[in-house]
Amino acid sequence: MADNSVYVAPVFIYDNPTTWAIRGRMRGFYHVCHSASSFQGGRMTFSGAGDYAGKTFMILSPGQNGGAYCIETSNTVETN
């Protein structure tokens, strides 16, 4: 986070490791592209920029070595 930004990426679901066919995307759930230790303390909320402008997110960190989860909390989450 040298530029004071939080980097996230959408979570894609793949079919088979040999073909790597994309089956879909988990709407509202994002990869956190930082180490889990960057988010110690439980929860962090932030607003998106660029492609994610107008969206708000929450990062949940269950523990020091438990990874981190990024959930979109704005009303712009895609639905069926």
Secondary structure, 3 states (H helix, E strand, C coil): CCCCCCCEEEEEEECCCCCCCEEEEEEEEEEECCCHHHHCCCEEEEECCHHHCCCEEEEECCCCCCCCEEEECCCCCCCC
